[in-house]
Amino acid sequence: MMEWLIFLVIVAAVVAGVFWAKKHFRNEIDRAKRINRANKNQ
């Protein structure tokens, strides 16, 4: 039972981390994508 609880906590932490990262880093990711696209087009 304890392992299940630990597993749920880890999953919740990962999901929360992904949502936080998407919210905070979306602008950085968009900028990186634009730069990569510009480099490929040259």
Biopython code that builds the backbone (N, CA, C, O; Angstrom):
import numpy as np
from Bio.PDB.StructureBuilder import StructureBuilder

atoms = [
    (1, "MET", "N", (0.840, -1.207, 0.000)),
    (1, "MET", "CA", (0.000, 0.000, 0.000)),
    (1, "MET", "C", (0.878, 1.261, 0.000)),
    (1, "MET", "O", (0.581, 2.238, -0.688)),
    (2, "MET", "N", (1.956, 1.221, 0.779)),
    (2, "MET", "CA", (2.826, 2.398, 0.890)),
    (2, "MET", "C", (3.476, 2.713, -0.465)),
    (2, "MET", "O", (3.606, 3.880, -0.835)),
    (3, "GLU", "N", (3.881, 1.679, -1.197)),
    (3, "GLU", "CA", (4.500, 1.916, -2.500)),
    (3, "GLU", "C", (3.536, 2.631, -3.436)),
    (3, "GLU", "O", (3.933, 3.521, -4.188)),
    (4, "TRP", "N", (2.257, 2.234, -3.384)),
    (4, "TRP", "CA", (1.220, 2.852, -4.221)),
    (4, "TRP", "C", (1.113, 4.337, -3.903)),
    (4, "TRP", "O", (1.009, 5.166, -4.806)),
    (5, "LEU", "N", (1.140, 4.670, -2.604)),
    (5, "LEU", "CA", (1.037, 6.068, -2.176)),
    (5, "LEU", "C", (2.236, 6.866, -2.700)),
    (5, "LEU", "O", (2.079, 7.975, -3.212)),
    (6, "ILE", "N", (3.426, 6.290, -2.565)),
    (6, "ILE", "CA", (4.634, 6.966, -3.045)),
    (6, "ILE", "C", (4.555, 7.166, -4.557)),
    (6, "ILE", "O", (4.917, 8.223, -5.074)),
    (7, "PHE", "N", (4.073, 6.125, -5.264)),
    (7, "PHE", "CA", (3.928, 6.210, -6.720)),
    (7, "PHE", "C", (2.996, 7.348, -7.099)),
    (7, "PHE", "O", (3.300, 8.127, -8.002)),
    (8, "LEU", "N", (1.849, 7.452, -6.408)),
    (8, "LEU", "CA", (0.884, 8.520, -6.712)),
    (8, "LEU", "C", (1.498, 9.894, -6.466)),
    (8, "LEU", "O", (1.288, 10.822, -7.247)),
    (9, "VAL", "N", (2.261, 10.023, -5.375)),
    (9, "VAL", "CA", (2.893, 11.308, -5.065)),
    (9, "VAL", "C", (3.891, 11.685, -6.163)),
    (9, "VAL", "O", (3.948, 12.839, -6.590)),
    (10, "ILE", "N", (4.677, 10.701, -6.616)),
    (10, "ILE", "CA", (5.669, 10.969, -7.671)),
    (10, "ILE", "C", (4.963, 11.387, -8.958)),
    (10, "ILE", "O", (5.371, 12.351, -9.606)),
    (11, "VAL", "N", (3.900, 10.662, -9.332)),
    (11, "VAL", "CA", (3.155, 11.004, -10.552)),
    (11, "VAL", "C", (2.579, 12.410, -10.440)),
    (11, "VAL", "O", (2.664, 13.193, -11.386)),
    (12, "ALA", "N", (1.994, 12.735, -9.287)),
    (12, "ALA", "CA", (1.411, 14.065, -9.093)),
    (12, "ALA", "C", (2.491, 15.137, -9.219)),
    (12, "ALA", "O", (2.259, 16.187, -9.818)),
    (13, "ALA", "N", (3.662, 14.875, -8.660)),
    (13, "ALA", "CA", (4.755, 15.848, -8.715)),
    (13, "ALA", "C", (5.217, 16.055, -10.163)),
    (13, "ALA", "O", (5.470, 17.183, -10.584)),
    (14, "VAL", "N", (5.324, 14.955, -10.919)),
    (14, "VAL", "CA", (5.752, 15.063, -12.314)),
    (14, "VAL", "C", (4.739, 15.853, -13.125)),
    (14, "VAL", "O", (5.107, 16.736, -13.900)),
    (15, "VAL", "N", (3.448, 15.530, -12.944)),
    (15, "VAL", "CA", (2.399, 16.238, -13.690)),
    (15, "VAL", "C", (2.408, 17.722, -13.341)),
    (15, "VAL", "O", (2.317, 18.572, -14.226)),
    (16, "ALA", "N", (2.518, 18.030, -12.053)),
    (16, "ALA", "CA", (2.554, 19.431, -11.622)),
    (16, "ALA", "C", (3.779, 20.128, -12.221)),
    (16, "ALA", "O", (3.686, 21.274, -12.662)),
    (17, "GLY", "N", (4.923, 19.441, -12.237)),
    (17, "GLY", "CA", (6.142, 20.011, -12.791)),
    (17, "GLY", "C", (6.000, 20.305, -14.270)),
    (17, "GLY", "O", (6.460, 21.340, -14.754)),
    (18, "VAL", "N", (5.350, 19.376, -14.999)),
    (18, "VAL", "CA", (5.164, 19.576, -16.439)),
    (18, "VAL", "C", (4.259, 20.780, -16.691)),
    (18, "VAL", "O", (4.546, 21.605, -17.558)),
    (19, "PHE", "N", (3.161, 20.878, -15.929)),
    (19, "PHE", "CA", (2.257, 22.015, -16.120)),
    (19, "PHE", "C", (2.968, 23.321, -15.790)),
    (19, "PHE", "O", (2.818, 24.305, -16.514)),
    (20, "TRP", "N", (3.752, 23.341, -14.689)),
    (20, "TRP", "CA", (4.477, 24.544, -14.294)),
    (20, "TRP", "C", (5.481, 24.928, -15.384)),
    (20, "TRP", "O", (5.604, 26.098, -15.745)),
    (21, "ALA", "N", (6.191, 23.929, -15.900)),
    (21, "ALA", "CA", (7.203, 24.204, -16.917)),
    (21, "ALA", "C", (6.550, 24.751, -18.182)),
    (21, "ALA", "O", (7.052, 25.702, -18.781)),
    (22, "LYS", "N", (5.418, 24.144, -18.595)),
    (22, "LYS", "CA", (4.731, 24.626, -19.802)),
    (22, "LYS", "C", (4.301, 26.070, -19.610)),
    (22, "LYS", "O", (4.446, 26.885, -20.521)),
    (23, "LYS", "N", (3.773, 26.398, -18.433)),
    (23, "LYS", "CA", (3.281, 27.750, -18.186)),
    (23, "LYS", "C", (4.438, 28.746, -18.214)),
    (23, "LYS", "O", (4.308, 29.837, -18.769)),
    (24, "HIS", "N", (5.562, 28.373, -17.618)),
    (24, "HIS", "CA", (6.663, 29.317, -17.460)),
    (24, "HIS", "C", (7.582, 29.377, -18.673)),
    (24, "HIS", "O", (8.168, 30.421, -18.959)),
    (25, "PHE", "N", (7.711, 28.246, -19.396)),
    (25, "PHE", "CA", (8.716, 28.177, -20.451)),
    (25, "PHE", "C", (8.127, 28.230, -21.853)),
    (25, "PHE", "O", (8.860, 28.117, -22.835)),
    (26, "ARG", "N", (6.787, 28.404, -21.962)),
    (26, "ARG", "CA", (6.179, 28.422, -23.299)),
    (26, "ARG", "C", (6.825, 29.505, -24.160)),
    (26, "ARG", "O", (7.126, 29.261, -25.328)),
    (27, "ASN", "N", (7.040, 30.685, -23.609)),
    (27, "ASN", "CA", (7.633, 31.776, -24.398)),
    (27, "ASN", "C", (9.038, 31.407, -24.849)),
    (27, "ASN", "O", (9.412, 31.667, -25.993)),
    (28, "GLU", "N", (9.824, 30.798, -23.952)),
    (28, "GLU", "CA", (11.186, 30.389, -24.303)),
    (28, "GLU", "C", (11.159, 29.343, -25.405)),
    (28, "GLU", "O", (11.954, 29.404, -26.343)),
    (29, "ILE", "N", (10.238, 28.374, -25.292)),
    (29, "ILE", "CA", (10.136, 27.305, -26.291)),
    (29, "ILE", "C", (9.745, 27.899, -27.640)),
    (29, "ILE", "O", (10.312, 27.534, -28.670)),
    (30, "ASP", "N", (8.770, 28.821, -27.633)),
    (30, "ASP", "CA", (8.346, 29.450, -28.893)),
    (30, "ASP", "C", (9.513, 30.196, -29.534)),
    (30, "ASP", "O", (9.697, 30.133, -30.750)),
    (31, "ARG", "N", (10.296, 30.898, -28.726)),
    (31, "ARG", "CA", (11.432, 31.647, -29.264)),
    (31, "ARG", "C", (12.448, 30.675, -29.862)),
    (31, "ARG", "O", (12.973, 30.915, -30.949)),
    (32, "ALA", "N", (12.724, 29.582, -29.156)),
    (32, "ALA", "CA", (13.679, 28.586, -29.652)),
    (32, "ALA", "C", (13.190, 27.979, -30.959)),
    (32, "ALA", "O", (13.978, 27.768, -31.880)),
    (33, "LYS", "N", (11.880, 27.695, -31.045)),
    (33, "LYS", "CA", (11.329, 27.127, -32.281)),
    (33, "LYS", "C", (11.490, 28.108, -33.440)),
    (33, "LYS", "O", (11.854, 27.715, -34.548)),
    (34, "ARG", "N", (11.216, 29.390, -33.176)),
    (34, "ARG", "CA", (11.349, 30.397, -34.238)),
    (34, "ARG", "C", (12.798, 30.481, -34.710)),
    (34, "ARG", "O", (13.058, 30.555, -35.911)),
    (35, "ILE", "N", (13.736, 30.470, -33.771)),
    (35, "ILE", "CA", (15.160, 30.555, -34.128)),
    (35, "ILE", "C", (15.552, 29.334, -34.948)),
    (35, "ILE", "O", (16.244, 29.466, -35.957)),
    (36, "ASN", "N", (15.114, 28.135, -34.525)),
    (36, "ASN", "CA", (15.459, 26.913, -35.250)),
    (36, "ASN", "C", (14.883, 26.951, -36.662)),
    (36, "ASN", "O", (15.548, 26.552, -37.618)),
    (37, "ARG", "N", (13.648, 27.432, -36.793)),
    (37, "ARG", "CA", (13.017, 27.507, -38.106)),
    (37, "ARG", "C", (13.799, 28.474, -39.005)),
    (37, "ARG", "O", (14.041, 28.184, -40.177)),
    (38, "ALA", "N", (14.188, 29.612, -38.449)),
    (38, "ALA", "CA", (14.931, 30.604, -39.220)),
    (38, "ALA", "C", (16.259, 30.011, -39.689)),
    (38, "ALA", "O", (16.674, 30.237, -40.825)),
    (39, "ASN", "N", (16.925, 29.254, -38.818)),
    (39, "ASN", "CA", (18.207, 28.648, -39.185)),
    (39, "ASN", "C", (18.024, 27.625, -40.301)),
    (39, "ASN", "O", (18.848, 27.545, -41.212)),
    (40, "LYS", "N", (16.937, 26.836, -40.231)),
    (40, "LYS", "CA", (16.707, 25.822, -41.261)),
    (40, "LYS", "C", (16.398, 26.467, -42.609)),
    (40, "LYS", "O", (16.764, 25.927, -43.653)),
    (41, "ASN", "N", (15.725, 27.620, -42.591)),
    (41, "ASN", "CA", (15.306, 28.263, -43.838)),
    (41, "ASN", "C", (16.481, 28.914, -44.566)),
    (41, "ASN", "O", (16.400, 29.164, -45.769)),
    (42, "GLN", "N", (17.554, 29.186, -43.863)),
    (42, "GLN", "CA", (18.682, 29.877, -44.496)),
    (42, "GLN", "C", (19.364, 29.004, -45.543)),
    (42, "GLN", "O", (20.332, 29.434, -46.170)),
]
sb = StructureBuilder()
sb.init_structure("model")
sb.init_model(0)
sb.init_chain("A")
sb.init_seg("    ")
for serial, (resi, resn, name, xyz) in enumerate(atoms, 1):
    if name == "N":
        sb.init_residue(resn, " ", resi, " ")
    sb.init_atom(name, np.array(xyz, "f"), 0.0, 1.0, " ", f" {name:<3s}", serial, name[0])
structure = sb.get_structure()
